[in-house]
């Protein structure tokens, strides 16, 4: 019998595999069913696009069958309008919306612009909520609750008694009495101890709400000197369970943290409503564990299978783990008849996720992209700009890095990680701020660990030169610039950049989080624009959600942003419906520095995040990494975009399965994600020799990586051609996924 390698098998039978996937995983909804829903949605004040109708219908069907659904839509696709229409089709009478504080007004405006007859109530207090809810409702009501108001509660303090106990002490053959002060429970008067039998201190009781081990009574109470309020989320959970038919959680990715107050508040509200609809533009943050708590809080299936602290078990099942084993030279001890070695093993999570996670998403997720809306959008272009440091700057950086790395290795060997954060911040910021110098001090010993000299402040450094030239070029084309920096506090660099750009004659303003509240930022920016603003400097998080910055078609990340959520959100502030100019996004870094390595790491995380959304991309920032993944090539071979290298499956995966070697599995086999609706435009030439590709959000764009050429691959369509790809929220038989 002739042997057939997997690569040749996929090449020969890819059409049959593609057809089998389409036949087996039939979606609950396809655009062929659109007319029924389009007629009902025609009564809305604003008529949705065809792709929006598909998303609305799919989510409606999903929520009729199950409790929770997710809308993962690119920034600008109208997630707010889609969710409002879903509530309308479901006939929901009482809808609770949880959103960031600066989006409360926007939600109210969107609801009134979309629904022909409704009532919108901003929830500011429990009294107001109860009064509004008790009023008779003759039309749909939307209760909009700010995340800050939902989570804030009263201040508390320890509630224990300080008691004195008399002990009999033997001293010099005589029995004496000694007084001992203890902290006791106010209910049973037992001494308060932890589970190990160690008495609590008052400081420990002030950091966490504890209970008495003897009687179970609380060891804390309300502090009457603080604000008298009760968390609205807790009140709804305890007193209004089932009162809201639909709970809409906006900006879901900001609720991912395990112990955050706003995440716990959202979980409480989700558990109180009959149905849950979660909205986000960036569902996945690159690592499998970034999905865990989101799915745990909003999907009953995950809550049944995992406990709230099972991140490790989740990562071992769905994540990409790297096992690093080191052994000591020689042998550490002798057995009776043998020699032994001591090995140290640690496991770290790498960017990427197993395709098996689709079991938790396929029946409840709708993925909507701007390109699905059939709206003519301008070109989107990304460029990575790497600059070479000045000789003195480069020498100082290398000396600082060597000293820090040596000190860090010594501390990590002894189990001390206190220097790690300082190490990262020093090496990330010094290239951009060499004029300040850098001195790293060990906080425990007070000794100087590493030092870099302060270089001349009046000198303009290479990255700054490039920034000035780029801003001048963009403004000469009447293109305003949005400049992102990450260091805005102790290592604040905004003042220097503002002076440099102002000296060149540009009109510059800096948006700081502590000077302009989130609710006022849209109006503040509009006022600055009327005054002739040309360059806006801001921390990416300040404008990453809720703002449409169409006036700034050029976006420049002067310093790397390492959060996938913030990067993708902030990078899309101006590329949306209504934009008429080509949008350019630049990422700047110094060569041969930690900044460049950071860009490569975030590129891996971005590509992994896009893979979860059904995008097989290898261009733009997502291509800015060293290793190419065999599984990505394998997936592309099925969709007909790329040949799989000969050598067989074993050769392709030999490296990823070798736990003793580092690997970069940031792109995943996507065969099972075929039904996910992803519109993919075929690459075009723009007349300059550059090919249109796919960038940080998987959309068509021109990619020109600098300074060296990085191969740009065309976008990869899903297994169903883009024009035929059905928008869906589930399959008839999800268990059939086991076939693949």
N, C-alpha and C positions, 0 to 999 in steps of 0.2 A: 504494500500500500504506500502510495506517495504521501510524504509528510507535507503539511501545509502550515506555514508559520501564521501566527495570529495577525500580523500586519498584512500578509497576502490575503488571508481569509476576509478581513474587514474590507480590503480593497475590492475583492471579487463579489462580496455579498452585501455591500453597504446599502444598496437599494432595497434589497429584501428585508434587511434589518430595520431600515427606516420605515418601510411600509408596515412591518409587524408592530412596531412601536405605535404608529398612528392608529392601527386597527385595534390593538389591545387596550390602549389607554384613552378611551373615548371620553372627552370632557362632558361635564354636565350641561354646559352652555357653549354654543358656537354663534358666530355672527349671523347664521341663517335664522336664528330665533329673534333677531333684533327688532323686527317690525312690531311685535306685540308690546315690547317695552317702550319703543320709540313713541308709539301712540299715547301711552300713559304719561310719558315724560314731556310730551308736547305742551302740557298744561303749566309747566314751570315758566317762570319769568325769563330765565336764561336757558336757551336751548343748548344742550350738551353736544359735543362732537360725537361722531360715530363710535370712536374708540372709548370715549367716556361712557356712552350708553352700554357698551359691552361690559365695561368694568362695573357699572352700576347693577346691571342685570346679573352678572356673575356673583357679585357679593350678596345680592338679594337672595338668590337661590341658595347660596352657602349658608346664610344666616337662618333661612327657613329650615334647613336640615340639621344645623349644629349651633353651638353656643357662641363660637368665636370665629372671626375672620380677620385677615390682614390685607391692607392695601399698601403695597410698596411701589410708590410712584416717584419718578424723577421730579426734581424741583421745578415747579412751573406747570405741572400737568393738571392741576386743579383738584387736588386730593380733598380739599375742603368741600368744594361743590359736589364732588362725587359722593362723599359720605352723607351730605345733607339730602341728596336725591335718594340714597339708599333708605334712609329713615322715612322718607316720603312714600316710597314704594311699599315698604313694610307696614305702613299705616301706624307708625309709632306715635303715641300721644304725648309721652313724657321722655325726653331725651336729655341725658347728662353729658356735657362736653368738658373734658379736662385738657387744658392747653397752657402754654407758657404765659406769663403775665402780659407780655407785650402783644400777644395775639388775641386777647379777649375782645378788643374793639373790632378787630378784623373779622373774627368769627361772627359777631353780631351783624356786621355789615354784609357779610357773605350770605348769611341766612335770610336776611330781609330782601336781598337782591335775587335770591333763588326761588323761595317759596311764595306762592300767591297769597297765602293766608296762614299766619303763624304768630306766635308770641315768643319773644326773646327775653330772658331774665338773667341778669348778671348776679351770681351768688356771692354776696359779700359777708354774710353772717348766717348763723343757724336760725336766728329769729326770722330773718328775711326769707330764707329758704322755706321754712315751715309755713309762713304766711302765704307765700306765693303758691306753694303746692296745694294748700287747702282750698284755695279759690277754685270754683268750678271751671273746668276747661272745656271750651267749645271748639277749640282748634289746637293743632299741634304746638307743644311748648318745648323750647330748648333752654335748658339751664346751663349757663356757661360758668365754669369754675376755674379760677386760676390755680396753678399747681402750688403756688406759695400759700394761698389761703387754705388750700385743701390740707396741707401737711402741718401747719403751725398749730401748736397746742399751748397749754399753760406751762409755766415754769415749775419745776419740782425740786425738792431737796431731800436729803436723808432724814428718815424718821426713826430714830433709835434713842434709847435711854442710856445715860451714863451712870452706872451703878458702881458702888464700892463693895467689895467682898472682903471678908476677914479670913485670912489664912493663918493656920498654925504652923510656925516654922521652928524647927529644931536648931538651936545655935548654942554651942559650947555646953551641951548637956542640959540646956534649959529650953523650955517651950515658950516661944514668944508669938505675939499676935502681929500680923502685917496686913496693911490695907492695900488692896489691888483694885484699880479702876478698870472696868470692862464696858463694852458696848453691848446693850441687851435689846431684845425684841420688845416693843411696847405692848404687845398682846400677851405673850407667855413669859416674859422676863428671862428667857434663855439667852445665853451668850451667842452673838451672831458670828457664825463661822462659815467658811466656804466648804465645798464638798470634800476637801482634803483635811478638814478639821483645823485649818489655820484661821485665827480670828481676823475679821475684817477691820480695816482702819477706816476712819471717817472719810479720808480722801478716796479710798476705793469705793465706798458706798455712794459718793457724789458723782462718780463717773458712769455708773450703770445701775439701773433699777433692779434691786435684789429682793429675794424673798427669804423668810426665815425657814431654816431646814427643819425646825421642831414643829411649828404649827402652820407653816405655809403662808403666814401673813406678810403683807408688803412692808418693806423696810424703807419706804419713801412716802412722801405726801406732797400735796400742792403747796407751792410757795405763794403766800398771799401778798407778798411784796411785788410780785411780777404781774404781767398782763393776765387778766382773767378771761380766758377763752378756752374753748374745747375744739379739738381738730375736727373740721367739717367732715373729712373723710371717715374718721372714726364714728362720728354721729350717724352718718348715712349707713355705715356698716351695721351699727347696733340697733338703730331705730327706724330706718327706712329701707330695709332689705326687701327687694322686689318691687319697690315703688317706681323705679326707672326701667322702662322696657329696653332701652338701648343705652349703652355707655360707649362714647367715642373718646379714645385716647390719642391725642395729637402729639406729634414729635416723639414717637415711641422709643426711639434710640436713646433719648435722654433719660429713660427710666430703667436702664439696664443694670445699674450698680446694685450689688447684693444688699447692702445695708443702707442705701440712701433713703432719706425720709420721703422724698417725692416718689420713689419707686414703691415703697411700702404703702403710701397713700393710694397710688394707682391700683395696687393689688387689692386693697380693701374695697375700693369703688367697683373694680371689676367683679369681685365676688358678690357684690350687692345687687348688680343688674342682671336682667334676664338674658341679654345678648351683649356681646362685646365686639366693637369694630376698632382696630388699631391702625393708625396711619403713620407712615414714616417714609422718608426718602432714602434712608440708608439702614437697612435691616441688620446687616452683618458687618462686624468691625474687623474682620480678618482672622480672628481666632475663634475656635468653636465655642469657647466659654462665653463669648460676648452674646451668643444667642440663648444661652441656657436660662438665665433668669427672666428674660422676656417671655420665652415660651412657657416657663414654669408658672409665671403669674397669670398668663392669659389663656392657656390651653389645658383643659382637664386631663388630657392623655399624658402629658409630661408630668403633671403633678401626681398622677397615680403611679407612674413608673419610677420617679426619682424623688428624693427628699430635697429640702431647700439648700442643703449644704453639700450636694452631690456633684459639685463641679468637676472633681477629679474623675469620678466614674463616667460623667458625660464626656469629658475630654478623651478618656481612654477608649470610648466607644465611637465618638464622632470626630475627634480631633486628630491632629498630626503631632505625635509626640516623638521627641528625640531623646534617646537614652545615652547619657555620657558616662562612661566608666573609666576611672583612673586607678592605677595601682602603684603602690610604693615600690621604689627600687629595692631589690633584694627581697628577703622574706622577713616578715614582722615577728613571727613566732614559730617554734618547732613543735610538731606533734610527736607522739611516741616513736613512730617509725616513718615519719614523712615531714616534708617542709610545706609551709603554708604561705600564701600571699594575702595581703589585705587590700581589698578593692573598695573604692568609693564610687557610688553610682548616684547620679541625679537625673531626673527626667524634666525636660522643659518642653513647653508647647511651642510649635512652630506655626506660622501662618498657613491656613488651609483648613479644609473640613471634608469629612467623608460624604460621598454622595448619598449614603444611607439616611442622612438627615432629611432628605426629601420626603420621607414618610411623615414628618411632622409639618410639612409645608404644602404638599401637593393638593390636599383637600381643603385648604383654607386660605391660600394665598393668591392674590391677583397682582401681577407685575405690569405696570403701565409706564411707558416711556414717551417722551416728547415726540419722537419720530412716529409713534402710533397715531398721533392726533391728525396726521396729514396736513399739518400747518407748515408753511414755508418758513423755515428758520435759517438764519445766516450761518456761515461757516463757523465752526468751533475749532480752534487751533491750540495746541499745547507745545511748549518748548521747555526743555531743561537746559539751563544756562549754568555751566560750570566755569568758574574763574580761577586763575592761578594766583597764589599769594605772592606778595613782594618777598624778595630774598630774606630780609631781616624778619619780616612777619612769619615766614615759613620756618625759619630756623628757631624762632622763639616758640612757635607752636609745637614743633617736633620735640624740643627739649621739655616743654611742659607735659606733653603726652607721654614721653618715656618715663619721666619721674612719677607721674600719676599712675601709670600702668604698673610700674614696679611696686609702688606703695600699695596699690589696690590688690595685687596678687598676694602680697604678704598678709594683708588684713583678711582677705577671703580665705586664705589657707588656715587662719586661726578662727574662722567662723564669724568674723566681724564684717558687716556690710555697711557700716556707717559712712564710709568714704564713697560709696557707689554713686549716690545722688550728686554729691559735690563734683565727682569726677566727670559725670555726664554734662552737668551744667557748665563747668569750666571749659571743657573742650568744645562744646557747642557754641558758646558765646564769645570766646576769646578771639577767633578769627574776625568777627564782625566788630569787636570792640578792643583792638590791641592798644589803643591809646589809654585805656584805663588800667592796663596791667592785670595780673591775676596772681593772687596768693592764696593757696589752699592750706588750711590749718586743721590739724587733727583736733577735734573738739575734746577728746578725752585726755590727751597728753599736752595739748597746747603747742605742740611742735609744728614747724613749717614742713609740710609734706612736699610741696612743689611751688615753684614761683616762675612767672613769666614777666619780663620787663614791660613797662609802659612805653609804647612807641610814640612818636610825635603826633599830637592831636591835630595840628594844622594840616597834616598830610591827608590827601584823599586817596583811599586805598582801592585796589582793583575792582572789587565788587561794587563799591560806591561809584566809581567811574562808570561802570557798566550800567548801573541804575540811572545815573544822570543822563547818559546817552540814550538809554531806552525811553525814559520819560520824555526827553526832548523830541525824539522821533515820533512817539505816539501823539503828543500834543500838536506837533506840526501837521498831523493828519486829522486834527479836531477830535481826538479820542481821549477822553478823560481816563485817569488811572486810579484804580483802587489798589493800594499798597498794604499788604498784610505783613505784620511783624508779630512774633510770639513773645518777645521779652518787652514787657511794658511796666514792670514793677521795679524790683531792686536793680535789675540789669537793663533798665529802660533805655531803648535806643531810639525811640520816636523823636526825642528832642533834637538829636544830631541829624537824623534824616530830614526833619522839617527844616533845619537851618541850611543844610546843603542844597535842598531843592528850592527854598525861598531865595537863596543867594543867586541862583540861576534865573530868577525872575518868574518862578512858577507860583501860582496861588495854592497854598497848602493848608489843610486843616487836619487836626488829630482828634479822633473820636476815642474818648476814654470811658470805661465802664462806670467809673465813680463820678464822672462829671455830667454824663447824660444818661438818664434812666432809660430802660428798655422801651417804655411806653412813649418816650419823647424822641427817640432816635430818628424815626422816619421824618417827623417834622423838622428836626434839627438839620438833617442832611438836605432837605428841600430848601430850607432857608439859606444854607451855605451855597447851594447851587445857584440860587437867585443872585447871590453876591459875587458870582464868578469863580467858584471853586473849580480847580483843575485836578488836584491830587488829594485823595482822601486816605489818610493813614489810620489803620485800625488793627486791633487784635482780631483774628478770624472769628472767635467765639462771639464777639459783639454783634456781628451781622449775619451769623450763619443760619438763622431761621427767621422767617416772617418778613424779610425785607426784599423788595424788588428794586435792585440797583441798576436799572437799564441804562442810566446815564453814564455808566462806567464800563465801556466795552473791553477795556484792558484791565486784567487782574494780574497782580504780581505778588507771589509769595517770596518776600525777601529772605525770610528765615523758614526752614522746613517746619511744617505742621505735622505732628505725629499721630493725631487722631484721625482715623478713616472717616468717622462721622463728620467731624468739623471740616476736614479737607474737602470732602465731596459736597457738603452743604455750602461752604463758603465759596468754593470754586464755581458755583452755579448761580451766583447772585444776579448776573446780568444776562445769561443765556436762557431766555424764556420767551413766551409769547409776548409780542410787542417790540422785541428787539429787531432793529433793521440793519445794524452794523455787524460785521464779523467780530466774533469774540475771541480774544487771545488770552491765554492763561500761561504765565511764565513761572518756573520754579528755579530759584537761584541758590547756589551753594558754592563753596570753595572746594577745589580738587584736593584729593588726598587728605581729607579731614573726616571727622565724625559726622559732619553735615552730609557729605556725599553718601556715607554708609547708611545714614538715617533715611535718605531719599530712597535708597534701594530697598530698605526694609518696608517703608510705607508703600512702595510700588508693589511688593509682594502681597501685602495686606489688601491693597485696592483690587488687585486682580483676583484674589481669592474671594473678596466680597462680591465682585461682579459675577463670579462663577455661580454663587448661590442664587443670583437673580437671573440666571440663564444666559450670561454673556461670556463667550470664550474670546477674550481679548488679548492682544499681544502688541499693543501700540500705545503711544502717548506715555504718560508717566508709568502706566502698568508694565511697559516693556523695559523700564529703566532698572534692570537687575541682571545679574551675571548668568544665572543658570536657567536653562530651558527645561521644561518638565515633559517627560515622556508621555504622561497621561493626557496633557493638553494636546500633544500631537496626535495621540490616539483618538481623542474625541473629534479633532478636526478631520481625521481621515474618514470618519463616518459621515460627516456632513459635506464631504467632498471638497474641502478647502486645502488639504495638505496631505502629502504622502507620508506614511509611517516608515521610518528607516528600517531597512532589512536588519535582521539579527535576532528577530523573535521577541516575544513577550518577556522571556526570562532575562535577556540582556537589557531590555528597557527598564525593568524594575529592580535589577540587581543592586543598584546604588540606593534607591529609597528604602529597601528592606534591610540594608546593612546598618544595624543600630549603632555600630561603633564609628560610623562616618556621618558627618553633618550633611544634611540635604535640604533642599528648598522646594517642598511639595506644595507650591502655592496655587497651582492650577489643578483642577480635578477632572476626573472622567465625567463627562456630561451626558452620557447616553440616556440616562434616566430623566433628564430634564427636558426632553424633547417637547412635551406639550406646553411648556411655559411660553407665553406669548412674548416674543422679542422681535421687534422690527429691526431689520438689518439692511442698511443700504449697501449696495455693491460699491467698491472703491471707484473713485473717479479721479481724473487728473485735473488739477486746477490751472494748468497752463505754465506752471513754473517748474514742473518736473517732480513736484511733491505729490505723494499719493494721499488720498483721504483715508484716514484710519479710524481707530476707536480709542478714546481717552479714558480719563479717570471715571467717567460715568457711563462708558460704553456707547457713546454717541458718535456719529460721524464727525470727523474733524481732520484737519491737516496737522501732521506731527512732524516737527523738525527738531529732533534732539540735538543739543549742543553740549560740548564742543565737538565730540566725535560722532560719526554716523552710527546710528542704531538701526538695524533692519526694522522696517515698518511692515507688518503683515496686514492684509485687508481684514475688515470685520467678518466675523463668522456668523452666518445665519443659524437659527435653530433648526432642528431636524425637519420641521415642517417649514417650507418656504415662508418668508415673512408675510407675503400677501395672503397666504392661506392659514397662517398660524392662528388657531382659535384662542380666544381669551377665556380662561377657565378658573374655577375654584375647586376642582376636584375631579376624580375619575370614578367611574361606576364601581370598579373593583380594585381598590388600592393594593390589596394583597397580591395582585398580579405583578407588582413591581419585583417580587421575589424571583421572577423568571429571569431578570437581568441582574 
